[in-house]
Amino acid sequence: MNHFYASLFADDSACLIAAGCFVLTVALYFAAKHLYARFRRPWLTPLLAVPVVFAVIVVTARIPYPVYFADMR
């Protein structure tokens, strides 16, 4: 079984974290979209704002780089 299919059967905490990240991504997207529509600043576009917010979350939470990309291998 390759890594993709093995990750589908992850433990409950990993599934909960993945679901939380998905919900956070969608919420940040719509928040950035709303802010951009209201203020029309280039850095508020969802394409720029959401990755920046995620980077701030990862740095603030002190998540190590190998742990952040652990499922990417």
FINUKE-914630 format. One line per field, with one value per residue (C-alpha): x, z, y. Coordinates in Angstrom, 2 decimals. Each point is the difference from the previous one (the first is absolute). Example, Ala and Ser with C-alpha at 12.3 -4.5 7.8 and 13.67 -1.06 7.14 Angstrom:
% FINUKE-914630
u: (12.30,1.37)
w: (7.80,-0.66)
v: (-4.50,3.44)
This chain:
% FINUKE-914630
u: (0.00,1.54,0.28,-3.15,-2.26,1.73,-0.70,-3.72,-0.06,1.74,-0.86,-2.86,2.19,1.61,-3.43,-1.23,3.02,-0.46,-3.69,0.84,2.57,-2.53,-2.61,2.63,1.06,-3.57,-0.70,3.19,-0.81,-3.44,1.32,2.74,-2.53,-2.29,2.88,1.24,-3.48,-0.26,3.50,1.42,3.62,2.17,1.37,-3.54,-0.65,-0.67,2.88,2.45,-1.72,-0.83,3.55,1.41,-2.43,0.87,3.71,-0.59,-1.92,2.77,2.73,-1.97,-0.83,3.69,-0.83,3.27,0.37,0.34,-3.15,-1.98,0.88,0.02,-2.92,1.47,2.52)
w: (0.00,-0.97,2.28,-1.31,0.90,3.34,0.85,-0.65,2.96,2.41,3.67,1.29,1.17,-3.44,-1.65,2.47,-0.67,-3.76,0.25,2.16,-2.52,-2.80,1.91,0.90,-3.64,-1.18,2.81,-0.71,-3.72,0.53,2.60,-2.40,-2.83,2.14,1.12,-3.57,-1.23,2.72,-0.03,-3.46,1.12,-2.05,3.08,1.12,-3.01,1.15,-2.13,2.09,3.36,0.77,-0.44,2.04,2.83,-0.12,0.11,3.04,1.69,-0.68,1.22,3.06,0.95,-0.50,-2.21,-1.36,-3.77,-0.22,2.09,-2.12,-3.17,1.54,-2.09,-3.25,-0.45)
v: (0.00,3.34,3.01,1.71,-2.89,-0.48,3.65,-0.54,-2.36,2.38,0.13,2.15,2.88,0.36,0.01,2.61,2.23,-0.39,0.89,3.02,1.20,-0.35,2.01,2.61,0.30,0.57,2.48,1.94,0.05,1.52,2.46,1.16,0.21,2.15,2.26,0.38,0.95,2.62,1.55,-0.93,-0.41,-2.41,-1.76,-0.89,-2.23,-3.57,-1.27,2.04,0.37,-3.65,-1.40,2.87,-0.70,-3.72,0.84,2.20,-2.82,-2.52,2.36,1.09,-3.59,-0.92,-2.94,-1.45,-0.06,-3.83,-0.45,2.48,-1.91,-3.50,-1.23,1.35,-2.82)
